[in-house]
Amino acid sequence: MKLSFGDFPNRYRDPKKAKIAILPVPYDGTSTYGKGADKGPAALLAASCQLENYDIETKTEVYKHGIYVEKPVTENRSPEKMVDAVGKKVSEIIGKNKFCVLLGGEHSITPPAVRAHTKKYQDLSVLQLDAHADMREHYHGSKNNHACAMARVKEFKPVQVGIRSLDVGELRNIRLDRIFFAKDIHDNDRWMEKAISKLSKNVYVTIDLDVFDPAFVPSTGTPEPGGLDWYRVTRFLKNVVGKRSVVGFDVVELLPRKDAPAPDFLAAKLVHTFLSHIFSK
């Protein structure tokens, strides 16, 4: 894996001076359908090197804040050991006052990142953009399965956006006043202010790429029809940044395909665009 994000002068990659740390977590230990999310971070980083550095909307070049890539967390002996390793590394990064962006890998990497941030931000809330609720208490013998990611942080009352698939057993964990189903939001922006109002001052954002319709991102392990498009997702994220403090985020579930590079570029552009809004603020 080439440990670089973007194509810009190396003086902006100094880990001591950079404000932004990219942490790859190529873990795919509990996925139950399409395998290959462990290749996602490398594909995203490779695509990022082809991006233009200038962000048109914010009129900024976010790399000037400094962006470097950490050594990947490669612990894969068990979901529990992975969770411990990710939590320890994220705590280390944010303890140095870096803004941490995790690249998955599957969605099970999110809970330890959230918990690491709660140690620094006591009023933290979680915003999930996803096709799936991920609120199962356990799945295929593990509470740390990717399908259980939000159940592991449910005490932080996550706001769930773009959901269009769930198991009846998950209904006991979800809060209907904090869930915004794709069927209700895919063609309008009226829901955005309400969703943001339910978030606390400091927000951790987790973006499962299957929140996008498969027409935009077919390269995920469990694609679901009826998702959101690029402009609705990025417009919502811009609004979140404008009204709350985003303290960290992850992008997960990219399953790259050699014959379809466009989703890799979408994922890389999403990271760049979100960072541009966060740091232009």
C-alpha positions as CSV (number, residue, x, y, z in Angstrom):
1,M,0.0,0.0,0.0
2,K,1.4,3.4,-1.0
3,L,1.2,5.5,2.1
4,S,0.2,8.8,0.6
5,F,-3.0,10.8,0.1
6,G,-3.1,13.2,-2.8
7,D,-0.4,14.6,-5.0
8,F,1.2,17.6,-3.4
9,P,4.6,18.7,-2.1
10,N,6.2,16.4,0.4
11,R,6.7,19.3,2.9
12,Y,3.0,19.0,3.6
13,R,3.3,15.4,4.7
14,D,5.4,15.8,7.8
15,P,3.6,13.8,10.6
16,K,4.9,16.3,13.2
17,K,3.4,19.4,11.5
18,A,0.4,18.0,9.6
19,K,-3.0,18.6,11.1
20,I,-4.7,15.7,9.3
21,A,-3.9,12.0,9.8
22,I,-5.2,9.3,7.5
23,L,-5.4,5.9,9.1
24,P,-6.0,2.9,6.8
25,V,-7.7,-0.1,8.4
26,P,-7.7,-2.8,5.8
27,Y,-9.9,-5.2,7.8
28,D,-12.5,-7.5,6.2
29,G,-12.8,-10.2,8.8
30,T,-16.6,-10.4,9.4
31,S,-18.1,-9.5,6.0
32,T,-20.7,-12.0,5.0
33,Y,-21.3,-11.5,1.3
34,G,-18.8,-9.6,-1.0
35,K,-15.2,-9.9,0.2
36,G,-12.5,-7.4,-0.7
37,A,-13.1,-4.4,1.6
38,D,-9.6,-4.9,2.9
39,K,-8.4,-3.7,-0.5
40,G,-10.5,-0.5,-0.1
41,P,-7.9,1.8,1.6
42,A,-5.2,1.1,-1.0
43,A,-7.6,1.8,-3.9
44,L,-8.8,5.0,-2.3
45,L,-5.3,6.2,-1.7
46,A,-4.2,5.3,-5.2
47,A,-7.2,7.3,-6.7
48,S,-6.5,10.2,-4.4
49,C,-3.2,10.8,-6.1
50,Q,-5.1,11.7,-9.3
51,L,-7.3,14.4,-7.7
52,E,-6.9,18.1,-8.2
53,N,-5.8,19.8,-5.0
54,Y,-8.1,22.8,-5.4
55,D,-11.7,22.5,-4.1
56,I,-14.0,24.6,-6.2
57,E,-16.8,25.1,-3.6
58,T,-14.6,26.2,-0.7
59,K,-11.9,27.8,-2.9
60,T,-9.3,26.1,-0.7
61,E,-6.4,23.7,-0.9
62,V,-6.9,21.6,2.2
63,Y,-3.5,19.8,1.8
64,K,-1.8,23.1,3.1
65,H,-3.0,22.1,6.6
66,G,-0.8,19.1,6.2
67,I,-2.0,15.5,5.4
68,Y,0.0,12.4,6.1
69,V,-0.9,8.7,6.1
70,E,-0.3,6.5,9.2
71,K,1.0,3.0,9.0
72,P,-2.1,0.7,8.5
73,V,-3.7,-1.1,11.4
74,T,-3.4,-4.7,10.1
75,E,-4.6,-6.7,13.2
76,N,-6.8,-9.4,11.9
77,R,-6.6,-12.3,14.3
78,S,-10.1,-11.6,15.6
79,P,-12.7,-8.8,15.6
80,E,-11.9,-8.2,19.3
81,K,-8.2,-7.8,18.7
82,M,-8.9,-5.5,15.7
83,V,-11.2,-3.3,17.9
84,D,-8.5,-3.0,20.5
85,A,-5.8,-2.1,18.0
86,V,-7.9,0.5,16.2
87,G,-9.0,2.1,19.5
88,K,-5.4,2.4,20.7
89,K,-4.1,3.9,17.5
90,V,-6.9,6.4,17.1
91,S,-6.4,7.5,20.7
92,E,-2.7,8.0,20.0
93,I,-3.4,10.1,16.9
94,I,-6.0,12.4,18.4
95,G,-3.9,12.7,21.6
96,K,-1.4,14.5,19.4
97,N,-4.2,16.9,18.3
98,K,-4.5,15.5,14.8
99,F,-7.7,15.2,12.9
100,C,-8.1,11.5,12.2
101,V,-9.7,10.1,9.1
102,L,-10.1,6.3,9.0
103,L,-10.3,4.4,5.8
104,G,-11.9,1.0,5.9
105,G,-12.2,-1.9,5.5
106,E,-15.6,-3.0,6.8
107,H,-17.8,-1.1,9.2
108,S,-16.7,-2.9,12.3
109,I,-13.8,-0.4,12.5
110,T,-16.1,2.4,13.5
111,P,-17.0,1.6,17.1
112,P,-13.4,1.7,18.5
113,A,-12.8,5.0,16.7
114,V,-16.0,6.5,18.2
115,R,-15.0,5.4,21.7
116,A,-11.6,6.8,21.3
117,H,-13.1,10.2,20.4
118,T,-15.5,10.1,23.3
119,K,-12.5,10.2,25.7
120,K,-11.6,13.6,24.3
121,Y,-15.1,14.9,23.5
122,Q,-17.6,14.0,26.2
123,D,-20.6,15.5,24.4
124,L,-19.9,13.5,21.2
125,S,-22.7,12.3,19.0
126,V,-22.5,9.9,16.0
127,L,-23.8,10.6,12.5
128,Q,-24.2,7.5,10.3
129,L,-24.7,7.6,6.5
130,D,-25.5,4.1,5.4
131,A,-27.9,1.8,3.6
132,H,-28.1,-0.6,6.6
133,A,-29.0,0.1,10.1
134,D,-26.2,-2.0,11.5
135,M,-28.1,-2.4,14.8
136,R,-27.9,-6.2,15.3
137,E,-26.8,-7.2,18.8
138,H,-24.7,-10.0,17.3
139,Y,-24.3,-11.6,13.9
140,H,-22.6,-14.8,12.8
141,G,-21.3,-15.3,16.4
142,S,-19.8,-11.9,17.0
143,K,-20.9,-8.7,18.6
144,N,-18.1,-7.0,16.6
145,N,-19.5,-8.0,13.2
146,H,-19.9,-5.2,10.6
147,A,-23.7,-5.6,11.0
148,C,-23.4,-4.6,14.7
149,A,-21.4,-1.4,14.3
150,M,-24.1,1.0,15.4
151,A,-25.4,-1.3,18.2
152,R,-21.9,-1.0,19.7
153,V,-22.3,2.8,20.0
154,K,-26.1,3.0,20.5
155,E,-25.7,4.7,23.8
156,F,-24.5,7.8,21.9
157,K,-27.9,7.9,20.1
158,P,-26.6,7.9,16.5
159,V,-28.5,9.8,13.9
160,Q,-28.9,7.4,10.9
161,V,-29.3,8.7,7.4
162,G,-30.0,6.9,4.1
163,I,-31.2,3.7,5.7
164,R,-33.2,1.3,3.5
165,S,-32.4,-2.1,4.8
166,L,-32.8,-3.6,8.3
167,D,-33.8,-6.8,10.1
168,V,-36.9,-6.8,12.3
169,G,-34.8,-7.6,15.3
170,E,-33.0,-4.3,14.9
171,L,-36.2,-2.4,15.6
172,R,-35.6,-2.7,19.4
173,N,-32.3,-0.8,19.0
174,I,-33.2,2.0,16.5
175,R,-34.8,5.2,17.4
176,L,-37.4,6.1,14.9
177,D,-37.1,9.8,15.7
178,R,-33.4,9.6,14.8
179,I,-33.5,7.6,11.6
180,F,-34.0,9.2,8.2
181,F,-35.0,6.5,5.7
182,A,-33.8,6.9,2.1
183,K,-37.4,6.6,0.8
184,D,-38.2,9.9,2.6
185,I,-35.1,11.9,1.8
186,H,-33.7,10.9,-1.6
187,D,-35.4,13.6,-3.6
188,N,-35.5,16.6,-1.2
189,D,-33.5,18.5,1.4
190,R,-36.3,19.3,3.9
191,W,-35.0,16.7,6.4
192,M,-31.5,18.0,6.7
193,E,-32.1,20.7,9.4
194,K,-34.1,18.2,11.5
195,A,-31.3,15.6,11.3
196,I,-28.7,18.1,12.3
197,S,-30.8,19.4,15.2
198,K,-30.5,16.0,16.8
199,L,-26.7,16.1,16.9
200,S,-24.7,17.5,19.8
201,K,-22.0,20.1,19.3
202,N,-19.2,17.6,18.5
203,V,-19.9,15.0,15.9
204,Y,-18.2,11.9,14.7
205,V,-19.3,10.9,11.1
206,T,-19.2,7.4,9.7
207,I,-19.9,7.1,6.0
208,D,-20.6,3.6,4.6
209,L,-20.3,4.0,0.9
210,D,-23.4,2.0,0.3
211,V,-25.4,5.0,1.4
212,F,-24.9,6.0,-2.3
213,D,-27.2,4.4,-4.9
214,P,-25.4,1.5,-6.6
215,A,-25.6,3.5,-9.8
216,F,-22.9,5.7,-8.2
217,V,-21.1,3.1,-6.1
218,P,-21.6,-0.5,-7.1
219,S,-18.3,-1.4,-5.5
220,T,-19.5,-2.3,-2.0
221,G,-20.0,-5.7,-0.3
222,T,-23.8,-5.4,0.0
223,P,-25.2,-2.8,-2.5
224,E,-28.8,-1.7,-1.9
225,P,-31.0,-0.1,-4.5
226,G,-32.6,3.3,-3.8
227,G,-29.7,5.2,-2.4
228,L,-28.6,8.8,-2.4
229,D,-26.6,10.7,-5.0
230,W,-23.3,12.6,-4.8
231,Y,-24.8,16.1,-4.4
232,R,-27.3,15.2,-1.7
233,V,-24.7,13.5,0.4
234,T,-22.1,16.3,0.0
235,R,-24.7,19.0,0.5
236,F,-25.8,17.4,3.8
237,L,-22.2,17.0,5.0
238,K,-21.6,20.7,4.2
239,N,-24.6,21.7,6.2
240,V,-23.4,19.5,9.1
241,V,-20.0,21.2,9.1
242,G,-21.7,24.6,9.0
243,K,-23.7,24.0,12.2
244,R,-21.7,21.5,14.2
245,S,-18.0,20.6,14.9
246,V,-17.0,17.5,13.0
247,V,-14.1,16.0,15.1
248,G,-13.4,12.9,13.1
249,F,-14.8,10.6,10.4
250,D,-14.4,7.4,8.6
251,V,-15.2,6.1,5.1
252,V,-15.8,2.4,4.9
253,E,-17.0,-0.6,2.8
254,L,-15.2,0.3,-0.5
255,L,-14.8,-3.0,-2.3
256,P,-12.7,-2.1,-5.4
257,R,-13.1,-3.7,-8.8
258,K,-10.4,-3.5,-11.4
259,D,-12.9,-3.0,-14.2
260,A,-14.7,-0.1,-12.4
261,P,-12.4,2.5,-10.9
262,A,-15.0,5.3,-10.7
263,P,-16.2,4.4,-7.1
264,D,-12.5,4.5,-5.9
265,F,-12.4,8.1,-7.2
266,L,-15.7,8.9,-5.7
267,A,-14.5,7.7,-2.3
268,A,-11.2,9.6,-2.6
269,K,-13.1,12.8,-3.7
270,L,-15.5,12.4,-0.8
271,V,-12.6,12.4,1.7
272,H,-11.1,15.4,0.0
273,T,-14.4,17.3,-0.2
274,F,-15.4,16.6,3.4
275,L,-11.9,17.7,4.7
276,S,-12.1,20.8,2.5
277,H,-15.4,21.9,4.2
278,I,-14.2,21.0,7.7
279,F,-10.9,22.9,7.4
280,S,-12.3,25.9,5.5
281,K,-14.6,26.5,8.5
